[in-house]
Amino acid sequence: MNILIIAPSWVGDMMMSHSLYQTLKQQYPQCEIDVLAPNWCKPLLARMPEVRNALTMPIGHGAFGLGERYRIGKSLRNQYDMAIVLPNSLKSAFIPFFSKIKLRRGWKGESRYFFLNDLRSNKADYPKMVQRYVALGFEKGQIPSATEMTIPTPYLAVEQSAVQKTKEMFTAQFALAENRPAIGFCPGAEFGPAKRWPHYHYAVLAKQLIEQGYSIRLFGSAKDVDVGEQIRSSLAEDLQRYCVNLAGQTELNQAVDLISDCVVVVSNDSGLMHIAAAVGCPLVAVYGPTSPEYTPPLSDKAVIIRLIEGGLIKIRKGADSDEGYHQSLIDIQPELVLEKLNGLLAK
């Protein structure tokens, strides 16, 4: 059986989709899985052994592109027995329909009744996103309940020889930090500052860890360069050498390698948090308006800190500080994070 996956467009969602691929291999041992995803996803998919091919999705997130979707669908005809659509949008169901794939599976979304013929409607029975993904790996009538469902842990294959080559690309920066054991910080967040633990808390934590003999690696995209510099510049001048701002300097593959080389990671709720979990790195995950009930890090080495109760609060910028931080994250003091972090290091 050949299966086409219409993949999500975000790093964290892509990582959680790996639980589905593992489930499909369990349910259909002879299946071959191809994933249609944006080009940036390919380094992650290449590290998932269950995926045969990563196919390029050239249409940007949010773009309708009906003609292009028809062209892609037509090019994929007579290749697949089943398609699984992970995004909830109507347009995400077009390509499998245009491909004339016999079985087209997904959750009830934006008026997709005509385009999907194995439509699941009991999404509320599965409170976690990863449960919803895994449920699509089962035939109708055979789907386990959320409490009985086994979730395969997402993972990314890491080769130490590749990690060493990546580290060599940053020899000068790591040498300046005296090649100390590294602790990774992931201070960015895709949807604005309300999801970020404040930079000044990160800076206090960095100071304490540097004084304990560690170096700090700051990870993120080009959008996170400034917050990385805010953290680094908040340190005393003689400590800044031990805080390496890699935001915007690494490709995704390199970030995966360098995160895997950290002894522990501290992260906001972000895609890099899910990557840290997937490479088996001990992790302190700091949550505020987003809820770990919906998208927790999938790792038994992760400690979650959240001081408020309830589900997701949809907010991109908080009114609790000039920087837009949310009060629930401002209230998480560096001493609490350090306590959890030292507990992980002790193990």
N, C-alpha and C positions, 0 to 999 in steps of 0.2 A: 504493500500500500504506500502510495506517495501522498504526502500531506503538505499543503501550503499554509503557512501561518502569515496572516496580516498582522504585523507587529505594532506595538505602541511606539510612541515617538520620544519618550523620555528615558533617561538612563536608569532611574530606579524601577520603572515599569518593565523595561527590557530585562533587568536582572531578575525580577520576580517571574517573568515569563519562562525562565529556565526551569522552574518547577513543573510547568506544563510539559515541556519537551521531555523531561525525564519520565513524567507520567505516561505520555504517549508511547514511549519505548517499552514501558511496562505493560501497557494495555495492548499494544500492537508490536510485538517484538521485531517483526520484519519490516517495520515501516521505515521510510526515508523522509526526513523532515527538511524542507526548504523554508527560509524565512524571508519575507519581503519587508525590507526596512530601510531607513535612511542610511546613506553611506557611512556616517559617523559610527553607526552601530557595528560595523563589520569587525573591528578589533575585538569587541566583546563576543560576538557570535563565533569568531574563529577560535575562541577559548572554551566553547561549549561543545564537547565531543558528540553530543546527540544531533547536532545540526550538520546536514550534508552541505548545503549551499546557502550563502547569504546573497539574496537577490537585491539589486539596487532599486529603491523606491525614489524616483526622481522628483516627485511632487512634494512640495514643502508642506509642513504642518499647517493646517487651516485652509489650504488652497483647494478649490473645488476640482478644477482640471478634468472635466468630464471626458473631453476628447482624448486626453492623454491616458486616462484610466481605461477607456475602451481599447486604445492601442495596446496597452500593457496586458489587459485581459485577453485580447485576441492572440497575442504572442505566446500566452501560456496555455492555450487550449490543448487538450489531449495529453496532458502531462500529469494530472493529479486526480486522485480519487476522492479526496476530501479537502476542504478548506476550513480553517478556524480563524474567525475574525475577532481580535482582541479589543480594538477601540470600539466605542459605543456609537460612533457617528454613522449616519446614513451613507455618506460617501465612501467610508472604509469597506462597505459591503459590495461596492460596484465591481471591483476587479474579479473576485471569485464568480460573480454572476456573469460578467462578460466572458470569463474563461470557460463557462459552461461546465463547471465542476459539479459533479452529481450531488455530493453532500456538502452543504454549506452551513457551518455551525457557528453560533454566537449567542450572546445575550440580547434580550429584547432591548432595543435602543430607539433611535429616531426613525420611526415608521419603516422598519426594515422587513416587514412581513413578507413582502414579495421577493426580496433579494436573498433572504436566508430561509432554508427549508428545514433546519434543525434548530429552532429558536427556543431558547431557555428563558423563562419568565420569573423564576423564583430567586432573583438575585439577592433579595433581602435575607434569605436563609444563610447567606455566606458573607459575614461581616468584613472579612479581610479580602483585600484585592487578590492576594495570591490564592486564596481558596476559590475565588471566582475563576481564575485562570485554570487551576487544576481541575475544577469541575467540568470544564470543556474537554478534558481528556477522556471522559467516560461516555459510554452509550447512554441514551435516555433509559431510565428505569434502573440503571446500575450505579447511579451517582451516590456516593456515601454522603451522609450528613456532615455538617461542619464539625461536629464533635467527634465523628468517627474517621474523618478524612486524614490520611497521612500526607504530609507535605514534604516532598523531596527538597532538600536544602540546595538553593542555588550555589554554584561554585564556578570559579574561573581557573582554568589550568594555568599554572605558573611554572616556568622553567628557570632554575637558578642561574643557568648560563646566560639566559636573556636578561635576567635581573642585573647581573654583573655588568653586562655590556651597557645597559641603560645607565647604571650608576657611573660608569666611566665617562659618559657624556656630560656629567655634572661634577667632574673630578675637582675642579678649582673651588666650587662653592662648598662641596662637602669637606674638602681639605681645610678650608678656612674655618669650618666648624669642628675641626680636629677629628673628623670622622667618628664623632660620638654616636652612641646608639640613638636612633631617631624616633621621635614621637610625631605622628602626623596630625595636623589640624586641617579640617575642611570647613572654613568659616563662611562659605558662600551659600546661597540658596536661590534656586531658579526664580521663585515667585516673590522676590522682594525682601526687604529688611525685616518684616514682621516674623519671618521664620528663622532669623539669625540670632544666635547667642551674641551679645554685644562684643564688639572688638576689644573694648577695654577689659572685659572679663578674660578673653583669650590672652591678652597681654599679661595680666597678673598671673595667670596659669603658666604661661610661657616662662616668665621670670622664675617662678618656683621650680619648674622642671629643669631649666638650665642650671640653676644653683644645685640641683640634685645630680648633675652630671650628664644630662641629655642634651641633644640638639632638637630643634623644631623644624619640621618641613611643612610649609603652607601650600596646600593644593587647591586648585580651582581653575576656572576658565579665564579668558582675558577679562571678563566682566568682574572678576574677583581680585584683580591686581591691586586696586585701591584699598580694599579692606585688608588685604595681606600687608600692604605697606603701613596702614594704620596700626596694625598689631606690631609690626617690626619696629616702627619709629617710636612707639610708646615705651620701648625698652631702653635702658641705659645704654649709652654708646658702646661700652665695653662688652655688652651682652648681645648686641645686634648680630655679630658674626655667627652666633650659634642659632640664628633664626633665618632659615633660607626660604625666600619667597619664590615658589615654583609656579604660582598662578600665572596662566597664560604662556608658560615656557615649555610645557609638556604636551605631547600628543596623548590621546587617550590610552594607547598601549603603554606608553612610558609611565603615565600616572598609575596604571594598574601595577606595573613592576615596582615602582618606588613606594607605593602604599603597602604592597606585600612585604617590603623590606623593613617596615616600621615595627617597633615592638608593641605599640598600641596606637590607636587613633581616637581623636576626639572630633565629633562631627555634629553639625546641625542635621535636621531631617533633610536629606538631599540625595541625589544620585550617587555621589561619592561615598556616602554612608553605606549604601547597598553594595558598592564595590568592595569597600573595606570588609564587610561581612562575608562577601563571596570569596575573598582570598584568604579567609580564616584568620584575619588579624583581630586581636582583642580590641573591643570598641566601646567607648562611652558615647551614647547617642543622646543629644540634648533636644528635647521637644518643647514646643510652646503651643501656638494655635493649631498646629496639625496634630493628629491623633495617632499614637502608636497602635491603637486598636485596629486601624485600617491598613497602615503600611509600616509595620515594624521591621527592624533589621532582622533578617532570618539567619540567626547564628546563636549557638549556645555560648559564645564568647562575648556577647553583647550585654551591656548594662544600660538600661533606659532611665533617663531622669526627666520627669515631668511633674510639675507642682500643681497643676490644675486638673479638674475632672471634666468629663464630658467629651463629646466628639469634636469633629473638625470645626474650627472657626475660620470662615472664609474672609481673610484680610491679607492685603499685600503690604500695607504700611500702617504701623501702629501710631496712635496719637499720644503715646506715653513718653516719648522722647523726641528730641530734635532729629535724631538719626532714623526714626521710624521703627525702633525696636518695640516689641510687645512686652507689656509688664510681666507676663508670666515667664519670659526669658530673662528679663532684667533681674528678677527675683532669684534666679539660680546663681548662687554665689560660687566663685572659683574654688573655695575651700571644699564645697560639696563634690564638685567634679574631681578635684585632686584626691579626695578620699576614695571615690569609686575607682579612679584610675590607679591609685597605689594598690588597691585590692586586686585589680587585674594583674599588675606587674608582679605582685607577690606570688601569684599562681604560676 
